[in-house]
Amino acid sequence: MTDTTAVCRRLVGRTAVVTGAGSGIGLATVRRLAAEGAHVVCADVDAERGEAAAAEVGGRYAHTDVTDAEQVEALFRTAHDTYGSVDIAFNNAGISPPDDDSILTTGLDAWQRVQQTNLTSVYLCCKAVIPYMRRQGKGSIINTASFVAVMGAATSQISYTASKGGVLAMSRELGVQFAREGIRVNALCPGPVNTPLLKELFAKDPERAARRLVHVPAGRFAEPEEIAAAVAFLASDDSSFVNAAGFLVDGGISGAYVTPL
Ligand SMILES: NC(=O)c1ccc[n+]([C@@H]2O[C@H](COP(=O)([O-])OP(=O)(O)OC[C@H]3O[C@@H](n4cnc5c(N)ncnc54)[C@H](O)[C@@H]3O)[C@@H](O)[C@H]2O)c1
C-alpha cells in the first residue's frame, strides 16, 4: 500500500475537483492529491462526509449532486473562483444499487437512475470543466469507469455495466477531440476494491467472495489507495503522453485466463 506521507509532490499549486469525495476511491484520492500539493475541491451529496474530507486536507467542500447540470456548473465555477484554475477533474461519483441486477429483473427506474448518476454525470462534469481547461490550454480529466467496461459478468448489474462502457467510450472521444488543446481525458478502470460494503457482503457470503477472487491473478482486491495512486499519476505531468486511454488498474483480471492456485 502507498504511504501518502512519503509521496512525491507533482501537483503543487494545481487545483483538483473530486466528485464522490466523501468515501472510498474518492476519499483516498482527495488525500493523495492533497499530499502531492494540490488544492482539492471535494464534491459530494453527503455533506457530512464531503465536509470531513475537505477539512482533513484543508480543501473546500462543494455540495453537489452530479446529476444536476446547474450544481455541476457551480462546482467548477467555485473551484476556479477559489483557486484561480481547474487543472484536474476526477469525475468519480457513482452508484451500484441492488435493484440494478439481471436485465430480466431490472426496471426502467433503476436503469435510468444508474445511467444518470454514473454516465450523465460524467457528461455534465466534462461539459462544465472543458471550457476552463481550453482557456488555460491544459488540463487532465480522469473519469471513473470500471473493469466491467471491458469484461462481461454473469453476475450482472446491467445498467452499471452499460454506464461504465459509456464512460469509457466518451472519455476516449473527448481525449481525441481536445488533445491539441493540451487537455488529456482518460477513463480509469479499477478492478474490485476492498470497500467496507464489499467486505461486509463477502464476510456474510464466502462463496460469493471466492467466485470473484478466483479471477484475480493478484489473489486479492485493490485497496482504495492503490487506485488513488493511479489517479495521481494520470493527473500529473508524468502521464503527459497518456491520453484517450482505458487505464486498467485491475490486478491483472482482464488479462487472465487461468490464475495461480
Ligand atoms: N468499489 C469498487 O470495487 C469499484 C470498482 C470499479 C469502479 N468503481 C467506481 O468507482 C467510483 C467510486 O466508487 P467507491 O467504491 O469509492 O464508491 P463509494 O460508494 O464508497 O463512494 C461514492 C461516493 O459518491 C457519492 N455520490 C453518490 N451519488 C452522488 C451524486 N449524485 N452526486 C454526488 N456524489 C454522489 C456518495 O455519497 C459517496 O460518497 C464509482 O464510480 C464506482 O462505480 C468502484
The ligand as an SDF file (V2000), in Angstrom:
LIG
                    3D

 44 48  0  0  0  0  0  0  0  0999 V2000
  -15.5010   -0.1100   -5.3450 N   0  0  0  0  0  0  0  0  0  0  0  0
  -15.2160   -0.8340   -6.4280 C   0  0  0  0  0  0  0  0  0  0  0  0
  -14.9520   -2.0350   -6.3510 O   0  0  0  0  0  0  0  0  0  0  0  0
  -15.1990   -0.1570   -7.7810 C   0  0  0  0  0  0  0  0  0  0  0  0
  -14.6600   -0.8360   -8.8770 C   0  0  0  0  0  0  0  0  0  0  0  0
  -14.6400   -0.2120  -10.1250 C   0  0  0  0  0  0  0  0  0  0  0  0
  -15.1750    1.0750  -10.2490 C   0  0  0  0  0  0  0  0  0  0  0  0
  -15.7100    1.7010   -9.1580 N   0  0  0  0  0  0  0  0  0  0  0  0
  -16.2520    3.0470   -9.3580 C   0  0  0  0  0  0  0  0  0  0  0  0
  -15.5010    3.9520   -8.5610 O   0  0  0  0  0  0  0  0  0  0  0  0
  -16.3010    5.0580   -8.1940 C   0  0  0  0  0  0  0  0  0  0  0  0
  -16.2320    5.2300   -6.6790 C   0  0  0  0  0  0  0  0  0  0  0  0
  -16.6490    4.0180   -6.0630 O   0  0  0  0  0  0  0  0  0  0  0  0
  -16.4920    3.7520   -4.4980 P   0  0  0  0  0  0  0  0  0  0  0  0
  -16.4630    2.2800   -4.3190 O   0  0  0  0  0  0  0  0  0  0  0  0
  -15.4120    4.5950   -3.9600 O   0  0  0  0  0  0  0  0  0  0  0  0
  -17.9450    4.2570   -4.0060 O   0  0  0  0  0  0  0  0  0  0  0  0
  -18.4560    4.8030   -2.5790 P   0  0  0  0  0  0  0  0  0  0  0  0
  -19.8910    4.3910   -2.5100 O   0  0  0  0  0  0  0  0  0  0  0  0
  -17.5330    4.4220   -1.4760 O   0  0  0  0  0  0  0  0  0  0  0  0
  -18.3690    6.3890   -2.7880 O   0  0  0  0  0  0  0  0  0  0  0  0
  -19.1420    7.0530   -3.7400 C   0  0  0  0  0  0  0  0  0  0  0  0
  -19.3760    8.4890   -3.2840 C   0  0  0  0  0  0  0  0  0  0  0  0
  -20.1680    9.1320   -4.3070 O   0  0  0  0  0  0  0  0  0  0  0  0
  -21.1550    9.9070   -3.6750 C   0  0  0  0  0  0  0  0  0  0  0  0
  -22.2970   10.0880   -4.5900 N   0  0  0  0  0  0  0  0  0  0  0  0
  -23.2330    9.1770   -4.9410 C   0  0  0  0  0  0  0  0  0  0  0  0
  -24.1500    9.7380   -5.7480 N   0  0  0  0  0  0  0  0  0  0  0  0
  -23.7720   11.0270   -5.9160 C   0  0  0  0  0  0  0  0  0  0  0  0
  -24.3240   12.1270   -6.6140 C   0  0  0  0  0  0  0  0  0  0  0  0
  -25.4630   12.0230   -7.3180 N   0  0  0  0  0  0  0  0  0  0  0  0
  -23.6720   13.3170   -6.5700 N   0  0  0  0  0  0  0  0  0  0  0  0
  -22.5360   13.4560   -5.8530 C   0  0  0  0  0  0  0  0  0  0  0  0
  -21.9710   12.4570   -5.1590 N   0  0  0  0  0  0  0  0  0  0  0  0
  -22.5970   11.2610   -5.1820 C   0  0  0  0  0  0  0  0  0  0  0  0
  -21.5270    9.1270   -2.4210 C   0  0  0  0  0  0  0  0  0  0  0  0
  -22.1650    9.9530   -1.4530 O   0  0  0  0  0  0  0  0  0  0  0  0
  -20.1680    8.6000   -1.9770 C   0  0  0  0  0  0  0  0  0  0  0  0
  -19.5200    9.4900   -1.0900 O   0  0  0  0  0  0  0  0  0  0  0  0
  -17.7000    4.7560   -8.7250 C   0  0  0  0  0  0  0  0  0  0  0  0
  -17.8780    5.4090   -9.9680 O   0  0  0  0  0  0  0  0  0  0  0  0
  -17.6770    3.2510   -8.9040 C   0  0  0  0  0  0  0  0  0  0  0  0
  -18.5980    2.8240   -9.8740 O   0  0  0  0  0  0  0  0  0  0  0  0
  -15.7240    1.1210   -7.9260 C   0  0  0  0  0  0  0  0  0  0  0  0
  1  2  1  0
  2  3  2  0
  2  4  1  0
  4  5  1  0
  4 44  2  0
  5  6  2  0
  6  7  1  0
  7  8  2  0
  8  9  1  0
  8 44  1  0
  9 10  1  0
  9 42  1  0
 10 11  1  0
 11 12  1  0
 11 40  1  0
 12 13  1  0
 13 14  1  0
 14 15  2  0
 14 16  1  0
 14 17  1  0
 17 18  1  0
 18 19  2  0
 18 20  1  0
 18 21  1  0
 21 22  1  0
 22 23  1  0
 23 24  1  0
 23 38  1  0
 24 25  1  0
 25 26  1  0
 25 36  1  0
 26 27  1  0
 26 35  1  0
 27 28  2  0
 28 29  1  0
 29 30  1  0
 29 35  2  0
 30 31  1  0
 30 32  2  0
 32 33  1  0
 33 34  2  0
 34 35  1  0
 36 37  1  0
 36 38  1  0
 38 39  1  0
 40 41  1  0
 40 42  1  0
 42 43  1  0
M  CHG  2   8   1  16  -1
M  END
$$$$
